[in-house]
Amino acid sequence: AVLEGRRVLRSLRQSFGYLIAFHIPIIGIALFQSFFLDTAVLLPIHIILMELIVHPISAFVFDEPDLNVGPKRREFISRRSILASSFRGILLTAVSLAIFYNMHGPPELRRGLSVLMLVVGNIGLLFSETGGIFSALKNPMVFRRSWIASFILLGLAATLAYAPRMTTLFSLAQPAASEFILICILGIFLGFLSSASKIKPKDIAQTTLDTRHTTT
């Protein structure tokens, strides 16, 4: 029961950090375009799409049963973790706006690249909260849900970019292949900015001792 409780709290911490990082670009871009832009970066349908992405991911990915629960913690989520998640969210916001400002082409193309950046950026965010790309590459079976969600997000991004009906529905334009690859690289790069705690052998041993003490 103790280990299961810690696993649930770990999942909630990761999900909470992901939600912070994800919503900062949505709120930030929506406010920025309202005050400073004549052409909208995000339309209402894009915000609905993002919300349809975030909730399934937060419910599905951050419940890996095979990960070590780690040592006992006195706080639900630390200030450092909140700041790290906020930093990743601000970074994703800045990159999305920079793409909209600096890329050449009609508004639909620039908007499309920014929306794709937000979609693919979710891959980096979820890997950051679960331990980072390096941990996921070393233990693909342990992070299987993260990989499944990543491939689904890449498929969604490709569909938004190159399916004619989807581009029309979401008021986007088809990007060049090189632009799409660049967006994918930038989004996945966020996965290298991991704030998730690294579980060490001594932490696992401490978890066992804490459990034995609680049971006693």
WOTAJO-V709951 format. One record per pair of residues at least 4 apart in sequence whose C-alpha atoms are under 6 Angstrom apart, sorted by the first residue. I is the first residue (numbers start at 1). J is the second residue. D is the distance in whole Angstrom. If there is no record, write none. Layout:
i: <I I>
j: <J J>
d: <D D>
This chain:
i: <6 7 11 11 12 13 14 15 15 17 18 21 21 21 21 22 24 24 25 25 25 28 29 32 33 33 41 42 56 57 61 61 70 70 70 71 71 94 96 98 99 100 100 107 108 108 108 109 109 112 116 117 117 120 121 123 123 124 124 124 124 125 127 127 127 128 128 128 128 129 131 131 131 132 132 132 133 133 136 136 140 158 159 160 160 161 162 167 167 167>
j: <69 69 62 63 16 77 129 58 62 85 22 85 86 88 89 89 28 89 29 89 93 32 33 36 37 40 111 46 60 61 145 146 199 203 204 203 207 98 114 102 103 110 114 111 112 172 173 172 173 172 157 121 183 187 187 150 188 187 188 190 191 191 132 133 191 132 191 193 194 196 135 194 196 191 192 194 191 192 140 143 144 162 163 166 167 174 174 171 172 173>
d: <6 5 5 6 6 6 5 5 6 6 6 5 5 6 4 6 6 5 6 6 5 6 6 6 5 6 5 6 6 5 5 6 6 6 6 5 5 6 5 6 6 5 6 6 6 5 5 6 5 5 6 6 6 5 4 5 6 6 4 4 4 6 5 6 5 5 5 6 4 5 6 6 5 5 6 5 5 6 5 6 6 6 5 5 6 5 6 6 5 6>
